[in-house]
Amino acid sequence: MKIEAFQIAEVLNLKKFKQEYTSEPLLSNNSELFYQTQTGQYVYLLSYGVVVFADFNPLEQSSFIKFTKNYAENWVEEVFQDDFDVQINASVLTEVIRHNSITVATLNDDAIRIMMLNIAQSVALDYYESLTYAILKNTRQMTDQLELHGKLHSSQKALLRFIGKTLNVKNSIIDNLYIFDSPDETWENEYLERIDKGLKKVFDLKMRYQDIDYKLKIVQETLTLFTELVQNRESTRLEWIIIVLILIEVFDLLLRKIF
């Protein structure tokens, strides 16, 4: 079985999708929908814009993604995709997890879902890593301006918008990616727990999450400093405007007395 995950949007409206899709899900809540087709394939939709397929061919994937676009917000044009092979071998005593595959003795719906969830989180982290890199790059450009020219060319409004974007990315990660919260099934099933922990380690989810969070904190602290500099610049400008107005009024009084 081949599992493939795609980041297709920033948000998926799962409630609307469930209401209009013809099949009943195996699992349904506010953040995920998990379906099995009549032919034994699986598809998994996550609220943070990821769709995961198990045993779908490329044409079937393309068709389903096209349909899902009707329920997507902020479509992601760039390709963020990953795949993982699942092999069944009854002779293995325990799961064998490699970089791009897992071998298990048996397979059930819960195990497939946990595999799909982990690869979905990995692809989502790829997407957020890309956003974080772009934000960090823009922040460095501002830092370079400050180093070369001793001042920032950005307005206070532009900086505040940029800070808002940074906070939105950070909040989206916190709200949507349950990196440290394993599915409830893993607490009661040792087999599922091993798969979940093993895949989290292979995909390096915890370290990647912490790396993104660390970079966003650096960006946020830097932008806060930049905002203070811009505010000081605006205050200085207002002070000079007031000084000029006072001087104009003084000159006007002098001219009236003279003439």
Sequence and secondary structure as in RCSB ss.txt:
>XXXX:A:sequence
MKIEAFQIAEVLNLKKFKQEYTSEPLLSNNSELFYQTQTGQYVYLLSYGVVVFADFNPLEQSSFIKFTKNYAENW
VEEVFQDDFDVQINASVLTEVIRHNSITVATLNDDAIRIMMLNIAQSVALDYYESLTYAILKNTRQMTDQLELHG
KLHSSQKALLRFIGKTLNVKNSIIDNLYIFDSPDETWENEYLERIDKGLKKVFDLKMRYQDIDYKLKIVQETLTL
FTELVQNRESTRLEWIIIVLILIEVFDLLLRKIF
>XXXX:A:secstr
 EEEEEE EEEE HHHHHHHSSS  SEE SSEEEEE TTS EEEEETTTEEEEES  HHHHHHHHHHHGGGEEEE
  S  EEEEEEEE TT SS EE SSEEEES   HHHHHHHHHHHHHHHHHHHHHHHHHHHHHHHHHHHHHHHHHS
S  S HHHHHHHHHHHHHHHHHHHHH  TT   HHHHH HHHHHHHHHHHHHTTHHHHHHHHHHHHHHHHHHHHH
HHHHHHHHHHHHHHHHHHHHHHHHHHHHHHHHH 
